[in-house]
């Protein structure tokens, strides 16, 4: 069944190659020019075949495991996924590695052109490692197994998913990444394929093999829809009939499963004079603990034994007689309302947490502790805590009697205050004379290093960051990123040593009232939200800060949000004489600009500086935008209007953080009615328009070093023309209509040259200040 599911996925990959690409959110940064992708479908020497560039979304296309490193390479990621028994691998964003047992087709993934994967690997500039929400996909097609098989019962994995490989243990992992291998101890029949259940094998769901004494080692990851070789998940066990007698035994636990496991099981038959099969199989991706193994052998007397916890007998039917037996390496502890912790079994300096039994994580299909994991049929406190100590972790937990998890904080919704009463399974390494409890179904016995958690909050979910005065996390502390653009759009930066304190201090120094962290290394600031709000609670804030692994810095499209209610410190600016705020103080910017008379910008911008600039240009409207930009004009143009209000005028002025100077596409607008267009010699001031080839006004012209608006309008009137235009500070043109394609709708923003004969503006480079004679005069 694994092979069939795998082939179906390959077929889906091929069928989706021509799917239309989906554009992602804007990127923070690229990591240099990207090399070419590996040849599509070609299997490399390490057994991995590339399957092109794909759009990623959240939840991720390759969902089981994630790791980010500044030295990422394709080979490093492939090794990670191979060692976990994951047949799907992807590299993304130049530094990210993803592994999975099955692809998440529900996230809308589509095939893209190779050019969409545009980032080189952070650890090898000659390799392509995807891009921003684009990934390079690989599928394992080698003939070697991806899980090692040995007599030892413990296998370690630096992931959030335990991997088990043993002749006597069953994997107890919640995620779909658990894998196990089985071997026959004396003489066994083939249980899944004639040679091995390699990931690329196209095998049927039932294969028979004849051998008098043949042992087959099978290593294949569990699937969300099929059990591997002779296994069935949860309480389901496969049964078969033979001509004389057959027996099957299996151990499984419905209570030890995080969710219902796959109900399909593969069967195998073997003709032999005396055959026994011992199998330990992993749970499927929906199962959190032990899976049932079932096998049958046609023989005069054949038995099947499986070791897992706890046990449920499987049934078998035969034409004459059938027997069933079951063993369990970690049976549930006796029912008790109190959690039994044996202090003598806890190696110093580890101690039991103040709440020794807590509930497993409930969010993002993730784990409470995601640093590293170990599964072993002889699990003890000492084995688990020494394992976590070696990995440099300060929090450890045991679960399901045989699983060990490590980390530095509790994640994915788990918290010290979320207790459980389900810690009722004896440790796998317990003896008849010494027993201890190692968690239970979705329940963790928790241990801590006191010195390691000294800087964590009371729920062990994050470190206590030192924040500037007045700052604190919002409620909710995790909010959804905007579906278009950024929720916090005023300012941002990214850093590979990002911490909560670094981001909040940056926003505080800029005078912003909100600070948000995302993707572990990105910081955003603003005084207001764009396209998002505190009502949009998110649950994806699960990425440790790049510079502090004990703190959370948001996640994919999820913002860890902080607020200082006293910011921004907004004062009302002192306005120059004659100026006042417009009837609508903040309006929307438009394409082509709302004010095109003149403009300036600067790092020292203030409201008075902008208004004085516009007054010197003789223009009645002044507006500030983005904290440092100033625009002037005598009229709102290009569809702008005082009725098109905005709420984005929240950015502190570059030159005075106690006042605001507009915001993103938000104009903070002021007016001076004394500067309204005047009538000079019977001519009323119009817009600033673009000059054209051949001249817009061709009736008459004059120039002079003493040019003024009055002199130009008087000249044109005397010549009998109704339109006067001033250009370049000292040029005057007349006519009765605009010609050569000129139009009052062709607005220019270049009328910024003072008249050569005095105050006022007389056009600019290829820009005409237009005056029209009043028809009533």
N, C-alpha and C positions, 0 to 999 in steps of 0.2 A: 504493500500500500504506500510506503514511503516513496518508492520509485515512481509509482503512478502519479502521486501528488507532485513530485518533483518535476516529472515530464510535463504535467499540465501547466506548471508554473513557467517552464521554459517555453511552452507554446504560447502562453500569455505574454511573455516578454517579446516574442517575435511579432505577435499580433498587435502589440502596442507601439512598435517602433515608429510607425508613421503618424502617431497621434500628434495633434497640434500642441505646441509648447505653451506653457503657462508662464506669464511673466511674474517674477517675484518682487518682493519689496526692495527698496533701494539698498545698495550695499554700503557698508561702512568703509571698507577698504578692500583693495585687491592685494594679492601677494606676488606681484610680478607677472611677467608674461607667462602664458601657460603653454607647456609642450603639447604635442599631439597625443591623442588618446591611443591606447593599445588597439591593435587590429580587432575589429568586432568579431566575436565568436572564437577567436584563436586562443587555444589553451597554452599558457606559459609553462615554463619548466617546473614551477611550483604547483601545478595542477589547477590553477585558477584561470578562467576564461573571462575576458572583458565583454560586457554587453552594452557599451555605449554610455551616453550622457542622458540623465533622467531628471525631470523636475521633482523636487522633494517638497513636501508640505508637512504639516504637523497634525496628528501624530505621524512619525516618520515612516517612509516607505520601507526602510530596513530597520525594524523597530526594537529588537531585543536588547542590544548592547550599544553603548556610546562611550567613546573616549576621545579627549582632545589633548594634543601634545604639540609643542613647538618644533618637534623633530619628526613629524609624521612622514611616512613613506608608504607606498602601496604594499611593500613587502612586510612592513611592521604590522599593518592592519590585517593582511592576509594571515600572518602568523597568529595574531590574536583570535581571529575567527576560527581558524583551523583547530587551534588548541581547545576551543570551546565546543567543537563539533557543529559549527554553524556553516551551512553550505552557501549562504549569501553574505557578501561583503561589499561595502561601499566606502568611498572616501569623498569628503565634502569640505568646502570652505578652506581648503588648503591644509587644515590641521585636524580634521575630525574623522574618526573611524566608526563605522556602524556594522553590526553583525546581526544575523537573524536566521532562524530556522525556517521561516516562511515570510514572503513579502506581503506588505500591507497594501493590498490593491484598493482598499476603501479610502485611502487618503488622496485619491485623484492624481496619482503619479502618471506622468506622460513622458514619452520619449522626446528628446530634444536634439537639435543639431550639435555636433561636437564642439562648435564654437561657444556654445552656452556654458560649457565647463571651462572656465577661463582663469583658473588659479593653479599655480605650480604647488607641488607639495612643499610644506614648510621645511621638511628634512631632506628633500632632494629636488632641486630646481629643474631636473631633467624629467620629472614625472608629473603627470596631471592629477591633481587632487580635487576635481570638481570646481565648485564656485559657491556663490551665495544662494542657498537653497537649490543648488544643482549638484548632482552626485554622479560619480563614475561607478557603475555597477559591475560586480564580478560574481561569477558563479563557480563553485568548486566542481571540477569535472575530472579530477585525478582518480587514480585507481587505488591509492592508499587510504587507509582509514583515518578519520579525523579524531578519534579518541584512542588512547593507548589502553591496552588490556594487561592486567597483571594480577598477581595474587594479593597485592595490597588492596585495602579497601578504601583508601583515601586518595582523592585527586583534588588538587587545588586549582583555583581559577581566579585571576585578578579582575573579577567582574562581579556584577550583582547576582549572577546565576551560578549555582553550584553545578559542578560536573562530576559525575561518578563513573568509575570504570573498575569493575571488580567481578570476581567470580562469586562473591558472596554478598553483594550489596545492590540495592536499587537506588537510583538517583531520586533525591527528594527536593527538587527545585520547583519553585512556583512558576518560573518563566518557561518559555518555549525552547530555551537553550539547553535544557538538561539532556545528557547523552549517557548511554551505558553500553557496555559490551558484555557478552556472555561467552563462556567457554565450557566445554564438556570436560569433566574430571577424569573419566576413564574411557568410555566409548560412547559417542553421541552421534545423533543424526543431524543432518543439516536442517536449520530451522528457518532460514529465510531465502537464501539463494545458493546456487551450486558452488560458489566460491566465496564472495564477500558482498555485504550490502553497502558497497561504495555509493557515494552520493550521485554519481552519474550513471549508475547501472539502470537499464530499463528492464526491470523484472516484473513478473506478474505477482498477483496477490497470493498465489499459492504455488509453491514449487516442491516437488518431491525428489528425493535423492536416495539411491540405494547404495548401502555400504555396510559392511559387517562391523567395522569400527572406524567411524570417521568423525572428526571434531571440526567444527567450523566456528571461527571467532567472528562475530558480527559487531561492527561499530557504526551506528547510524544515529543521527539526532532524532528525537521524537518530533512528531508533527502534530499540528492542531487537529488533523482529520484522520490520522491513521496511527496505529501502534506499530512499533518496530518488530520485525521478525515474529517471534512467538510470544508477543506480549499484548495485553489488553489493559486499558487504563481503568482506574477506579475499581469498582466492585464487579466489573464484567470480566468473565474468564471464558476463553475459547474451549470448546470440547470437541472431541472427535470419536469416531467408533472404529473398531478394528475387528478382524474376523474371530479372534479368540478372546483376549482380555486387554484392557487398557486402563491406565490410571492417570489422573491429572491432579496436580495440586497447585495452588496459587495463593499468594497472600496479597491482600490489597486493603485499602482503607478508604471508605467514603468520607470519613471524618478527617482524614489526613490530606484531603484534596482541597485546594483553594477554590477550584471550580470543577464542574463535571468534566471528566476526562473523555477522550474519544471512545466511542462505544464499538468501534470496529477493530477487529483483531485479525492478524494474519495467521493462517494455519499452515502446518507442515506435517508431512508424514514420512516415515522412514521404515523400510523393511529390513529387519535385522533379527538375529537370533536372540540377542540380548542388548538392549540399548537403553540408556538413561540420559536425560537432558537436564542440565542445570542452567537456569536462566535468571538473570536479573535485568529488568527492563525499566527504562525511565518513564515518568509520567509524560503525558502530552503537554502541549503548550498551555492548555487550560488547567492542568493539574499542578498542585503545589507539592505533592509528596509522592508516596509509594505508588507503583502501578502493579497491576496483577499480571502475572506471567502464566501463559498456558501453552501446553505442548502435548502432542500425543505421539505414541509409538506403537506400531503393530508388532506384537511380540507375545510369547506365551506368558510372560510376566514382566511388565514394564512400568516404571514409576517415574514421575516427574516431580522435582523438588524446586521450590523457589523461596528465596529468603528476602523478606521485606517486612514492613511494619505498618499497622498491625495486620492480622491474618484473616482472610475470608476464604473459605474452601471453595474451589471450583468444582463443577460437576463434569462427569464424563460418562458416556453411555457406550456399552459394548454388547455384542451378541450373547456373551456368556456371563462375564462378571466384571465389576469395576470397583476400584478402590481409590480413595483420595486421602492425601495427607498434607499437612501444612506446618511450616515452622515460622517463627517470628524472632528477629534479632532484637527488636525493641518494642515490647508490649506496653500498652498504656499503664500508667501508674494507677494505684488504687484511688478511687474517687475520694477527694478531700476538698474542703472549702479553702484550705490554706495552701500556699505555695511552699513546697519543701525545698529548701536550699541547703546543701551540705557545705558549711563554711570550710571544712577541712579539704574540700576538693577544689577550692579557689586559690590559685597561686598568687602570692603577694607580688606586686602591690595592688592587684585587682580586687575590687569589692563588688558585691551585689548592689544594683541601683536601688534608690530609695523606693521606687515601685518596681519590684523584681520581675513582674510579669506584665507585659504591655501587648497591645494588639498590633499585628502586622500592618504595614502600610495599606491604604485604601485608594490612593490616587495614582493615576497614570499607569496602572498595572505594574507598579514598581515595588521596590523593596524599601524597608525602613533604613537599612544599612547597605550602602551600595559600593563600599570600597573594595572588598574582596570576599571570597566565599570558599567554604570547604565542606565536603560531604564525606562521612565515614560511618561505617557500621559499628565502630568501636569508639564513638564520640564520647568525650568526657569534657568537663570544664577545663581541665589542664590542657588538653589537646587544642581546644578552640581558643582559649585565651593566649596560649603561647604562639599559636598561629597568627592571631591578630597583633600581638606584640611585635612579632618579626616583621609585620607589614607596616609598623609605625602608626597603628590605629589606637584610639583611646576609648572606643566603645565597641563591645562585642555582644553577640547574642546567639543563643542556641534555640533551634526550632525543630519540631517534628521528630525529636529524639536523636537525630543524626546529622543535622545541618548546622553549620556555623557561619555567621555573617559578621563583617567588620566594617567600621566607618568612623568618622570623626564627628558627625552630626546625624540626627534622625531626619529623614526626608520623606517626601511623597505622602504627607499627611500624618505620619506617625509622630507621636509625642509621648513624653514620659507620663503625662497626665492621662493618656488614653489607655487605661489598664484593661486587663483581660483576666478571665477566670479559667482559661483553657490550657494553662500550663500544667499538663497532666500526663505527659509521656516520659517514661524513664529514658535516661541517656543510653545510647546503644552500648556504651562501655561499662554499664553497671554490672555488678556481680551479684551472686546470691547473698553475699554478706554485706555489700555496700551498694546502695542505690542512690541515685540523684535524679532530679527532674530536668529534662532538656527541652523546655517549651512544650508545644503542642500544635494542634491545627490552627494555623494563622495566629499563633501566640508565641511571643519571644520571652525567654528568660534573659534579662539584660544585666550586663556587667560593665563597669566603668573603671578607668584609671583616674583617681581624684585629681591628680595634677593636670591631666590632659583635658578635663572638662571644666577647669576652674574659671575659664573665660566664657563659658557657654551660658545661655539663658536657662531658666528653670525647667523648660521642656526639652532641653538638649537639642533644639532645632536650629540654633544659630549662635555664633559668638556674639558677645555683647560689645558692639562697636562704640568707640568714643566719637560722638557726634558733636558738631558745633552747637553752641547754646541755642535752645529753642526748637531743635529738630527732633523728630520722632517718626517711627513708622506709622503709616496711615492704617485705617481700618476700613476695608480689608487691606492687608499688607501686600497683596499680589493682585494686580489689575491687568486686564487685557490690553494688548497693544492695539492701536487704531487699525482698522481694516484698510485704510488708505492713508499713506503718509505716516507721520509720527504723532503719538499722543502728546509728547513733550517736544515741541519743535523749535524752541527758541535757541538752544545751544547744545552741543554734544562733543564728546571725545571718546576715544577708546584706548585701552592700555592692557598689556599682557601682565601687569602687576596690579590690576584693578582691585580695590577694596571698597567697602561701603563708605568708610570714612573719607577716602580719596574723592569719591564722586560727590558726596554731600558737601564736603568742604569746597569743592570747585564751584558748585551751584550757589552756595552761600556767599562766596566771595564775589560772584557776579550779581548778587542781589535778587536771585530767583527764590520763589517760595516753594517750588517742587523740585525734587531730585529723583530720578528713576534709573535703575540698573537693569540690564537685559543681556542675555546670552553670556553671562559670566565676565564680560570684559568691556561692555559698552555703558556709557553714562549719558543721560539726557537731562536737560533743565528747561524749565518754563515757569510762568506764573499762572497758566491756565492750560486746560486740556484741549486738544484738537481732535475731534472725531472719536473721543472716548471719554469715560467718566469713572468716578469711583464706584458707580453701580455695576460696571462691567468686571466683576470679580473673576479672576483666573486661578487656575490650579497648576500651572506649569512652572512656577518659580522653584526649580529644583536643581539649578546649576551652581556649583560652588564658585565663589569669586576666584578669578585667575590669580590674585595675589593673596588670598586667604581661604584655604580649603574648609575652614570651619564656619564660614559665613556664606549666605546665599545671595547671589547677584542676578536675580531674575531667571529667565529661561527662554525657550523659543516663543516669541510673540507674547511673552509674559514679563511684566515689569514689577520689580521690587520697589515699592514707592515710599518716599519719605517727604515730610511736609514741615514747614516752619510757618505757623499762622501769622507771625509778625512780619513776614515778607510777602510781597515787596513793600518796602517802606516808601510809600508814595506821598510826595508833597505836591501841593499846587504850585507850579512855577510862577515866578514874577514875570508878567508879560510887558513888552515894550509899549509905550503910549500908543493908543489907538487900536491895539489888537485885543481880540476876545475869542473865546472858543466858539466854533460854529454851532449852529442849532443842533446838529448831530456831531458829537465830538469825535466819533470813530466810525469811519466808513470803509467800505470794501475797495481795495485797489482793483483796477481793471486791466485787461490786456491793452498795451499801448500807452499806459499811464493815464491817470485821472487829471494830473496837472502837468502841463508840458512847457510852461513858460521859461523856467530855469530850474536848475538843480545843483546840489552840492552834497558832499558826504564827508565824514571824518570821525576819527577815534575820539574827538573831543566834542562831539555834537551835543547841544543842549537845545531846549525849546527857544529861549531868547536868541541864540545864535542863528537858528533857522529863520525866525521871524524877521530879524534885522537884515538877513541876506535877501529875503523876498521883498522887504520894503525898499532896499537899495535898488532893486530891479523894477520898482514901481508896480508890483503885482499884488493884488488884494488877497489872494489865498495862499496860505502856507501850510504844508502838511509834512509830518515826520513819520518814518517807516523803518522797521527793523533796527531801531535803537540808534542808528547813525546816519540815516538818509533824510535829505530835505528836498522838497519839491514845491515849486511856485507856479502860479498861473492866475489869470483873470477870470477863468471859467473852468468848470468841470467838463471834461470832454471824453470821447470814446465810450460813452454810455455810463460814465460815473454819475452818481447822484447822492445827495444828502439823505435820500430815503433808503439807500442801500447800506444799512448800518452793519457794523462788525463788533465782535467782542474780543478781538485779538490785539487791541492796543495795550499790551501788558509788559512790553520789554523796557527795561531800564535804559535811560539815555546813556550813550557811551561816555559822555562827559559829566554825567550827574546821575548816579544810581538811585537817588532819592526821588527822581521824577521819571515819568515814562515818555518814550518817544516812539509811539506806534507799536507795530509788531509784524508778524508774518502776514503779508498782504492786508495789513490793517493800517489805514491812514489816520493819524491823530491830527485833526484839521482845525485851523484858525483863520479868522477873517479880519481885514482892516477895511472898513467901508470907505475910509477917506482915500484909499488907493483904487477905488472902483474906476473902471474906464471912464474917461472924461471926453467931452466934446471940445475939439480944438478947431477953431475957424469953421464951425459947422460940420466937422468930420468926427464921427464916433469911432472909438478904438474897437478893433475886432481881434481875431485870433492871430497867433503866430503861425504862418503857413510855410510850406516848403517852396523854395524857388525851383524853377524848371528850366530845362534846356530851351533856349530861345527867349527867355524871360516871360514871367507871368503878366507883367504890365509893360506894354510897348508903346504907349501914347507919347510920353515925354519923359525926360530924366534930367537930374542935376546932381552934382556932388559938391562937397565943401567941408572944410575943417571946422566950420561953425554950424554944422547941421543940427537942427532940432525938429521936433514934431511939428511945431508951429510953422517953421520955415518951409517944410516939405508940403504940408497941407495947403498953405497959402500959395505956393508955387503951382500945385496941381489945380487949385481952384481958379487961379488966374488963367490957366491954359484951357479951362473949360472941361476938366475931367472930374469924375465923381469918386474915383478911388485913388488913394495915395498909399504907397508902400515904402518903408524904410528898411535898409539892408546894410550890413557891414559897418554900422555906426555912423557912416557919412554919406550914404547913397540914397537918393530919392527917385522913385519911379511912379508914373501916372498912367491911368487908363480908365476906360469906362466899363471894362469887363476883364475877367481873368482869361488868358488865352494859353495856347500851347499845352493844354492838359492840366494847367494849374486849377486848384479847387480849394474852397474853404474847408473841405473835409480832410485835406492832406496836411494834418497838423504837424508842426515841427516843435522840437524842444530846444532849438538853438538860438532863439531870440534873447541873447544874453550880453549884447555889446552896448555900452553906454553911448549916447549920442555925442558926437565930437564937439557939439556946440554947447553942451551943458548937461543937466540931470535928465534922467529918463532913459528909456531903452529905445534904440534905433536898429532893431533887427539883429542879425548875426550872420555867420557863414552860411550862405545859401538858405537863409531864413528871413522872412519878411514880416515886419510888424504892419498889419493891415489897418487902414482907416477908410471909412466909407462916409460919403456926404449924406446928411440927413435929407430925406425926401421932402420934409416939411420946410426946410430952410431955403 
